[in-house]
Amino acid sequence: MQKNLKKLTLALAMVGFCTAVHADVKVGFMATLSGASAEVGQDQLAGFQLALDQLGGKLGGVPATLVVEDDQLKPETALNGLSKLLERDKVDVVTGLTFANILMALQPRIAAVDVPFIGTVAGPSPTAGAACKPNLFIASWQSDVPAEAMGKYLNDQGVKRVSTLTPNFVGGKDKVAGFKHLYKGAIADEIYTPLNQLDFSAELTQVASSQPDAIFSFYPGALAISFVRQYGQAGMNQKVPLYMVNAIEGSGVAAMGDAVIGAVVGDTWTPGLNNEQTRRFVTAYQEKYGKLASAYAAFSYDAAMILDAAIRKLGGDVSDKKALAKAIKEVEFQSLRGNFKFGNNNYPVQDYHIFKLEPGNDGKPAFKMVQEGVLRNYGDRFAQACKLS
């Protein structure tokens, strides 16, 4: 009798083990899905969902459930949404995370749990340095670095005077700081506008009077569309070259019209990147959503593939959140960007390129490579302050 009881106990334990290993993976997706910059968050969600569809609704071979929260670009809403994801929904991982000010507001909550977070847009400098965390990963870039790539490019091109324009929030300030880190010319104007401002006529008038050699700008979502359109309407596109990062994206390209032709962008990924995985992704995204893929969608697609590889490495068992974070840190997967790995601060080490918007074969604006690898195998300058190994 006692022997049979031991066998039954062992059998039940094995059933419990198998159930834990093969339980659904629950993914919390928090992003800015409403308001003037909603398209950024919507692209993030679309990219992640496309990857999940291609993986048969599974991550690491385990059925995955996606729980979506809209932070509305409001820190208090984001905090409430995150509490819901962690406490009520019991998610195994959180991804999305659109704007830097929202991610900064979530830092104490992230530090209080072991659940891994994989951001796919925001990359504020404090979280890459002294405020880095073992469970916070950024799959896009540290916010300064695309601007560093553009700063280096303009410096190499001998451009002497630049006016900068960006929203007045931590992400915009990081962009300008990154640009000035590697650009050694003069700054004619350093203009910061409210994050919800859509009329840039006064700022463009100011810039025109300064007569810079170039404009460097970052605006997300609908702000970028308004800025580029007004730049064209003011005739600036015929006078001052426009250089942008993380602004000329996805369906916004068509909405910008002819004003975007000639603009130059710097990033680790655009639809103009010449590799097979990018071509397949751009085609699949167009077929599913009827629009051009943005980098925000690409980074979220990669985040899903990171999770797929990490969870597969763990045999589908995500119960140990520290083990899941370690698997994410050490992940090996085929990124749309080519070279990719996480540095010591859980931010990417990758290549950055320069692209120009030119008429494509169909007459619509298309990304064309101008300089491949303006920065190669590049991390960020804040990593040295991070104490993670």
Secondary structure, DSSP 8 states (H G I E B T S, - for coil): -HHHHHHHHHHHHHHHHHHHHTS-EEEEEEE--SSTTHHHHHHHHHHHHHHHHHTTTEETTEEEEEEEEE-TT-HHHHHHHHHIIIIIS--SEEEE---HHHHHHTHHHHHT----EEESS---HHHHTTT--TTEEESS--TTHHHHHHHHHHHHTT--EEEEEEESSHHHHHHHHHHHHH--SEEEEEEEE-TT----HHHHHHHHHH--SEEEE---HHHHHHHHHHHHHTTGGGTS-EEESS-S-TTHHHHHGGGGTT-EEEES--TT--SHHHHHHHHHHHHHHSS---HHHHHHHHHHHHHHHHHHHTTT----HHHHHHHHHT----BTTBSEEE-TTS-EEEEEEEEEEEE-TTSSEEEEEEEEEEEEEE--TTGGG----
